[in-house]
Amino acid sequence: MNGTMNQTEGQNRDGYETAWNGGNTYNITPHNVTTGFQSPFSPVMDMAISGITIIILFITMVSLGCTMEISKIKAHILKPKGVAIAVVAQFGIMPLTAFSLAKIFQLGAIEAVTVLICGCCPGGNLSNIFALALKGDMNLSIVMTTCSTVLALGMMPLLLFLYCHGFNNLENAVPYTGITIALIMTLVPCAIGIAINHRVPQYSQIIIKVGLSILLIATVAIGVMSGISIGGTVWVVLSPQLMAVAALMPLTGYLLGYLMSTIFKVNHQCRRTISMETGCQNIQLCSTILKVAFPPKVIGPLYLFPLIYILFQGGEALLFIILFRCYQSF
């Protein structure tokens, strides 16, 4: 049984590498994808999954916008020490962690790009929930998420460009145009959410709750549809190397984020907040980029990597929350 699984995984990996390494330098466009890997998705299923992924991102960013208050954003911008530390941690620690882990575990080309994109993503709205559970500074958490989302428009393509030079033949492998479009797509619904919260704040909580329900249903739908479509190729995502990376990335972010904020002597409430903001990535954005910006023959089932990542991201945060609550109790 294990031999068959390993053989299947090896064949799938070979397929991806053939699709990726059609030439010495690979430039991903719909016109020059080498057909070394047979896409498991029918055109209709592929369009359906891509459409649902975009809808999830839109709903997530509107909901995130509904948590933001302009007055609180202004207050933290006027005293930017905590935000500055958090932004440096977000765009300094996580991309470097992703790059280092990809090197340590000797990931293949497409796997390395997948991990780098995840590491270079801005902070996600889950960090706000975790910060609340850890009795962190909620205003700082929301402002940090806002700032990292806006700054990602320039920082994410720049960081990907720089770190891809650390791998052979990856300089032209990232679809920067597609990533930039996806980032712009996040700012528009986020601005809509901010406007709703500013103009008609009584509807904000309703939108957040409805958005969360739709998000959960849509996520399950994507999981089921993807499971039916990709079949045995799921073992590519569940390889020991990618599982180890998915486990170590958020943990490293949480610990180094806390350490960095301790070095700069911010209060304990802000330390816990910066820790959560550093380790939590915008998984919905990452999934959208991987699914929409890359051709199916190139990315295959690796667009599901963020779903593996979020399990470890949430599980490790939950462990820290339990430890913190126990510490407070005793």
Secondary structure, DSSP 8 states (H G I E B T S, - for coil): -HHHHHHHHHHHHHHHHHHH-SSSS----TTS--TTS--SS-HHHHHHHHHHHHHHHHHHHHHHHTT--HHHHHHHHHS-HHHHHHHHHHHHHHHHHHHHHHHHTT--HHHHHHHHHHHHS-B-THHHHHHHHTT--HHHHHHHHHHHHHHHHHHHHHHHHHHHTTSTT-TT-S-HHHHHHHHHHHHHHHHHHHHHHHH-GGGHHHHHHHHHHHHHHHHHHHHHHHHHHHGGGGGGTT-HHHHHHHHHHHHHHHHHHHHHHHHTT--HHHHHHHHHHHH-B-HHHHHHIIIIIS-HHHHGGGGGHHHHHHHHHHHHHHHHHHHHHHHHH-
